[in-house]
Amino acid sequence: MAGPFARPQKPGGIIEAMVKIWIAHDTGLDALRAEARAVAPAAEVVVELMPAPEELPSDPAGVAFWVPPFLAKPELTVLAERMPDLRVVQLLSAGADAWTGRLPAAVTLCDARGVHDSSTAEWVVGVILSYVRDLPLFARAQERGEWAYRRTDELAGKRVLIVGSGSIGRAVEARLAPFEVPVTRVARRPREGVHGVEELPRLLPDADVVVLLVPLTAQTRGLVDAAFLSHLRDGALLVNAARGPVVDTAAVTAEALTGRIGFATDVTDPEPLPSDHALWRLPNVLITPHVAGSVPAVFSRGYALAAAQLRRFLTGAPLENVVTEGY
């Protein structure tokens, strides 16, 4: 996307008119202000802190580039309607489902692809290891002061199917490499080395571990339903690092209750999962509260991306990570 801002620009693309940049976290102020000064020293570019809709730093008019809070709820998107000059929304999350289809046509939506690769990949490998080595069982035994010796399974040799072959999928595969596991890749469209999603019924029965890393779109909502789960082999582990509604909660609960498969998830539908839900109490289920990407470096990485995107915006260069069709 070149030249996204409609106000007058110098021949090199630098904006002459005043531009406001709103960001949600003070950790990004220095980086974006430095970028603005370096790229457009002659322009009036103001970077302001807007942590919440009830704490607007100034009139929304003039805001052209907005970085909303990390994991912002869909309700926040209505604020865009009060920003007549908004041209770019740069998310700090890899998923854009809360924002797609909710912004004015003139606004370009960009996700944070690449920011959460290492943290989410660590979470995926961590829960797989925890499950196959029975670490939750031993943690519960420790609480009881019980020496609960037993042999466990191992990750080595397990067949892993990664559904969603983007940057996080590649990061997961790289971290699985030392464990000597064969990996099969699946994406919405087939390409060299990657199967198409329509091949899942044939691929699922051979997988010991299935990792979900797809964005939430109309096509992926409810992707994991009763039919999908029926193709899993006995003893398989399903890992959801995508979004809660990618998995049919009733279907996975029914399957997990039988004990036939394991389920590890960082996201649920609904989210948070009600405290009386059956999934909480199943020994073959491991639930974490949407923490895969919540690490100390999330803001430094996220605002490094936002600063680079601001440079592109101010100079009229094409933006990266532009969301199209929900991806």
PyMOL commands that set and color helices and strands:
alter all, ss='L'
color gray80, all
select helices_A, chain A and resi 26-39+74-82+117-132+135-143+167-179+197-206+226-230+244-246+249-257+278-281+298-315
alter helices_A, ss='H'
color red, helices_A
select strands_A, chain A and resi 19-23+45-49+63-67+88-90+108-110+160-163+183-187+195-196+209-212+237-240+262-265+285-287
alter strands_A, ss='S'
color yellow, strands_A
deselect
rebuild
show_as cartoon
